[in-house]
Every structure is written in structure tokens, then in C-alpha cells.
């Protein structure tokens, strides 16, 4: 685990991804490893759990830094910059049609996931030598899988776009209309970045850590997630089973829940037998702030054997 550069935490909403990814990142930082904790979940709770807020990349503690990517904000900023560059070059009527088209793109399914992977690739590659680890707290399963699939789709789309653009450029040169094509330079830069990020994502530098609770819906969703990750070729070694009920309860309600939990744990061990299962007990209170996360990080490190 400690040799991995990128560590993605994912799973169903509400299973504890943000808490466990934050505790894991703090564990790395406390061991002297400079770590960047990144949230790609639009429903930001990272700064709430850390008890620290800041703009952009902000410092949490010694060796630990955090960043919350705002997909909607990234899309809005991209559209704003694009429209500012287009407006002086076209008539008002044409500009209104372009602005409407951009608005429609903003509402298109998959746009936010594309924005996240764009920002994530920039952050990781732009700060690759600055941090020993990048711990990524992802959005719920469906959004995360869509984001990961976007890497391959965007790469193929850029290849095709560049091919067509270069064919058109050769035609311009043949007609004596030589001109610098800034668009090709921008596309080449994006292609290089996405290709490099894709290589890192699907290499031994990266691993995906699913998180689930011992309940029916999280088990089913995690099963789909793990199988999808395997099909995509993403490394998965460890499964975190969070919020395990105590063994020594006398409460009748909890005794019934515990019996059900034992059956679900047996199913988890059967379904995910090829993964290392790490059990995290249910805590009495919500975890918040660096000191409480540090307590959890010690427990997590012990469970992981690192």
C-alpha cells in the first residue's frame, strides 16, 4: 500500500469514504510522507471532517494538504474563459448562438465527470514531484466509474480530433494559406497530458480501495464496482468494511442487527475472497478534526498492517 502513488477510495454514498480516506492520508502524513488529499465529490464534506477550510490546495497539518475539486465550478470557469475568447471574434448574433450551445453542453450528462478528470489530471501531473502520495476521495460509485471511463473516451476523442484537424491543416498549406494553428497546439498538450495520466492510472502506481458497510445495498454496489474496476484493468487489493457493530452488546435491537451483520460478513468474505478485508469498528460518535482522525488512522494502519 505504501508504495502506491495514487490511492482512490470509492463506494456507495454514506459508507464512510471521506472519513477513511482522510484518516489514511493523515496516517501517511504522520509517517513523514508528503500527501495531497483530493475530493472529487460534488457534495463536499472533506473540509468539514478535517475541521480545516481553505481555497485551492490548503495545508491541514505537517505533510498533509487537501484540495476539493468543484466539478460545477470547473465547468463554469471553462465556459466563461471560452466565451471571453470567442466574443470579440464574432458578431453578436453568432455569439448568442454559441453561448446557448455552451449552456446546453453544461447540462449534458457526463460533463461534470469530464471536468473532474480534467482537473484531477492537471493537479496530479502538475504536482507529481511535490507529493509522495495522492489520496483521492471519490464521488459515489456511478459517478466514479463514469469519471474513470472518461479518461479513455477523452483520449480517443482527442486522437480523432487531432487527426481531422491536421488533415485540414495540410489542405490549408496546399492552398497557400499557411497559418499557425494554436488549436492543434492546445489539443496536443491535452492529449499528452491525458495519455500520461492514463498510464499512471492503469499502472502499479495506482490502486483503488473500495469501502462498504456490511449491508445488502453496499454489498451489491461494491460487487459491481469491483468487477468494473477489474474489467478496466485497475488495481484493487484491499476492501475496507466500515462501521462493524461491537460483539459485546446487550441491547436487543443491536443483537438482531449484529446477527444480520454476521450473515453479511460471511457473504462479503465469500464474494471478495481474493481481496484483503479490513474491518473498521463503528465508532460512538462522528469523527471530526485532525486529532479524532489521527485516532482512527492508527486503527486503520493496524488493520492494514502498515
C-alpha positions in Angstrom: 0.0 0.0 0.0 2.7 2.5 0.9 4.5 2.1 -2.4 1.4 3.3 -4.3 1.4 6.9 -5.6 -2.4 7.3 -6.2 -4.9 5.7 -3.9 -8.6 6.1 -4.8 -11.2 5.5 -2.1 -14.7 4.7 -3.6 -18.0 3.1 -2.9 -21.7 3.8 -2.2 -22.7 7.1 -0.7 -22.7 7.2 3.1 -20.4 4.3 3.7 -17.6 6.5 5.1 -15.2 7.1 2.2 -14.4 10.6 3.2 -13.6 9.7 6.8 -11.5 6.7 5.9 -9.6 8.4 3.1 -8.9 11.4 5.4 -7.6 9.1 8.1 -5.5 7.2 5.7 -4.0 10.4 4.2 -3.2 11.6 7.8 -1.6 8.3 8.6 0.8 8.7 5.6 1.5 12.3 6.6 2.2 11.4 10.2 4.8 9.0 8.8 6.6 11.8 7.2 5.2 11.3 3.7 4.1 14.5 2.0 0.5 13.7 0.9 -2.3 15.6 -1.0 -5.8 14.5 -0.1 -8.2 15.3 -3.0 -12.0 15.2 -3.0 -13.9 14.8 -6.3 -17.3 14.5 -4.7 -19.6 17.5 -5.6 -21.2 17.1 -2.1 -18.1 18.4 -0.4 -17.6 17.2 3.2 -13.8 16.9 3.2 -13.1 20.3 4.9 -16.0 19.6 7.4 -14.4 16.3 8.5 -10.9 17.8 8.6 -12.1 20.9 10.5 -9.9 23.0 8.2 -11.0 25.1 5.3 -9.1 26.8 2.6 -9.0 27.9 -1.1 -7.3 25.7 -3.7 -4.7 23.4 -2.1 -4.6 24.2 1.6 -2.5 22.9 4.5 -4.1 20.6 7.0 -1.1 19.5 9.1 2.6 18.7 8.8 2.9 16.9 5.4 -0.8 16.8 4.8 -2.5 19.1 2.2 -6.0 19.0 0.8 -8.0 20.1 -2.3 -11.7 20.0 -3.0 -12.5 19.9 -6.7 -15.7 21.6 -7.6 -17.0 20.0 -10.8 -19.7 22.6 -11.4 -17.3 25.4 -10.8 -14.7 23.9 -13.1 -17.2 23.7 -15.9 -18.5 27.2 -15.4 -14.9 28.6 -15.4 -14.0 26.7 -18.6 -17.2 28.1 -20.3 -16.6 31.6 -19.1 -13.0 31.6 -20.4 -14.0 30.1 -23.7 -16.8 32.7 -24.3 -14.5 35.6 -23.4 -12.0 34.5 -26.1 -14.8 33.9 -28.7 -16.9 37.1 -28.2 -14.5 39.6 -29.8 -14.1 37.4 -32.9 -17.8 37.0 -33.9 -21.0 39.0 -34.4 -23.4 39.5 -31.5 -26.0 37.2 -33.2 -23.4 34.4 -33.7 -22.1 34.9 -30.2 -25.7 34.4 -28.7 -26.0 31.1 -30.6 -22.6 30.0 -29.3 -23.4 30.9 -25.8 -26.6 28.9 -26.0 -24.7 25.9 -27.3 -22.2 26.2 -24.4 -25.1 26.3 -22.0 -26.5 23.1 -23.5 -23.1 21.4 -23.1 -23.0 22.4 -19.5 -26.2 20.5 -18.8 -25.1 17.4 -20.8 -24.7 14.1 -18.7 -21.0 13.3 -18.2 -19.8 17.0 -18.4 -19.1 17.2 -14.7 -17.2 13.9 -14.7 -15.1 15.1 -17.7 -14.4 18.4 -15.8 -13.3 16.4 -12.7 -10.9 14.1 -14.6 -9.5 17.2 -16.4 -8.8 19.0 -13.1 -7.5 15.8 -11.4 -5.1 15.1 -14.2 -3.8 18.7 -14.1 -3.4 18.5 -10.3 -1.6 15.1 -10.2 0.7 15.8 -13.1 1.3 19.4 -12.2 2.3 18.4 -8.6 3.7 14.9 -9.3 7.1 15.6 -7.7 5.7 17.7 -4.9 3.9 14.8 -3.1 4.7 11.2 -2.3 1.1 10.2 -2.3 -2.3 11.4 -3.8 -5.3 10.1 -1.8 -8.5 10.6 -3.8 -11.9 10.6 -2.0 -14.3 10.0 -4.9 -17.9 10.6 -5.6 -20.4 7.7 -5.2 -19.9 4.6 -7.4 -21.7 5.6 -10.5 -20.0 9.0 -10.8 -16.6 7.5 -10.1 -16.9 4.8 -12.8 -18.1 7.4 -15.3 -15.1 9.5 -14.4 -12.7 6.7 -14.9 -14.2 5.7 -18.2 -13.9 9.3 -19.3 -10.1 9.0 -19.4 -10.2 6.5 -22.2 -13.0 8.2 -24.1 -11.4 11.7 -24.0 -8.1 10.2 -25.1 -9.7 8.6 -28.2 -11.7 11.7 -28.9 -8.6 13.9 -28.8 -6.8 11.5 -31.2 -9.6 11.7 -33.7 -10.0 15.4 -33.4 -6.2 15.9 -33.9 -6.3 13.7 -37.0 -9.1 15.7 -38.6 -7.5 19.0 -37.6 -4.1 18.0 -39.1 -5.8 16.9 -42.3 -7.5 20.3 -42.6 -4.2 22.0 -41.8 -2.4 20.2 -44.7 -5.2 21.4 -47.0 -4.6 25.0 -45.9 -0.9 24.6 -46.6 -1.5 23.1 -50.0 -3.7 26.1 -50.9 -1.0 28.5 -49.9 -3.0 29.6 -46.7 -0.2 29.0 -44.2 -1.1 30.0 -40.7 -0.3 29.0 -37.1 -2.9 26.7 -35.7 -3.0 27.3 -32.0 -5.9 24.9 -31.6 -3.6 22.0 -32.6 -1.0 23.0 -30.0 -3.7 23.1 -27.3 -5.1 19.7 -28.4 -1.6 18.1 -28.5 -0.9 19.3 -25.0 -4.2 17.8 -23.7 -3.5 14.6 -25.5 -0.1 14.3 -24.0 -1.5 15.0 -20.5 -4.3 12.5 -20.8 -2.1 9.8 -22.2 0.4 10.3 -19.3 -2.3 10.4 -16.7 -3.9 7.2 -18.2 -0.6 5.4 -18.0 -0.2 6.3 -14.3 -3.9 5.4 -13.6 -3.5 1.9 -15.0 -0.1 1.2 -13.7 1.3 -0.3 -10.4 1.5 3.3 -9.0 -2.3 3.3 -8.6 -4.7 1.3 -6.5 -8.5 1.5 -5.8 -9.8 0.9 -2.3 -13.5 0.1 -2.1 -15.3 1.0 1.1 -18.6 -0.6 2.2 -20.8 -1.3 5.2 -22.0 -4.9 6.0 -25.4 -4.2 4.5 -27.3 -5.5 1.4 -27.2 -2.5 -0.9 -23.5 -1.6 -0.3 -22.5 -5.3 -0.9 -24.3 -5.3 -4.2 -22.9 -2.0 -5.3 -19.4 -2.9 -4.3 -19.7 -6.1 -6.2 -20.5 -4.2 -9.4 -17.7 -1.7 -8.6 -15.0 -4.3 -8.1 -16.0 -6.2 -11.2 -16.0 -2.9 -13.3 -12.6 -2.0 -11.9 -11.2 -5.4 -12.8 -12.6 -5.1 -16.4 -10.9 -1.7 -16.7 -7.6 -3.1 -15.5 -7.5 -1.0 -12.3 -5.6 -2.5 -9.3 -7.7 -3.5 -6.3 -6.1 -5.2 -3.3 -7.9 -4.1 -0.2 -11.6 -3.8 0.8 -12.5 -1.7 3.8 -15.6 -2.9 5.7 -16.6 0.0 7.8 -19.0 0.5 10.8 -18.8 -3.0 12.2 -21.0 -3.4 15.3 -19.5 -4.3 18.7 -19.5 -8.0 19.7 -20.4 -7.5 23.4 -23.7 -5.6 23.1 -26.6 -6.5 25.3 -29.1 -4.2 23.5 -31.8 -6.4 21.9 -32.1 -4.2 18.8 -28.3 -4.3 18.3 -28.2 -8.0 18.9 -30.7 -8.6 16.0 -28.6 -6.2 13.8 -25.4 -8.0 14.8 -26.8 -11.4 13.8 -27.7 -9.9 10.4 -24.3 -8.4 10.1 -22.6 -11.8 10.7 -24.5 -13.2 7.7 -23.5 -10.2 5.6 -19.9 -10.6 6.7 -19.9 -14.2 5.6 -21.2 -13.2 2.2 -18.6 -10.4 1.9 -15.8 -12.9 2.7 -17.2 -15.3 0.1 -17.7 -12.7 -2.7 -14.5 -10.8 -2.1 -12.2 -13.6 -1.0 -9.4 -12.5 -3.4 -9.2 -9.1 -1.6 -7.7 -8.4 1.8 -10.6 -7.4 4.1 -10.0 -4.8 6.8 -12.7 -4.4 9.4 -13.3 -0.9 10.9 -15.5 -0.8 14.0 -18.4 1.6 14.3 -17.5 4.5 16.5 -19.6 6.0 19.2 -19.6 9.5 17.6 -18.9 11.0 14.2 -15.2 11.6 13.5 -14.2 15.3 13.0 -11.0 17.1 13.2 -7.4 16.1 12.9 -7.0 14.6 16.4 -10.0 12.3 16.1 -8.9 11.3 12.6 -5.5 10.5 14.0 -7.0 8.0 16.4 -8.8 6.4 13.5 -5.7 6.4 11.4 -3.8 4.4 14.0 -6.6 1.8 14.0 -6.7 1.8 10.2 -2.9 1.4 9.9 -3.1 -1.5 12.3 -5.8 -3.2 10.3 -3.8 -2.7 7.1 -0.7 -4.0 8.7 1.4 -0.9 7.6 
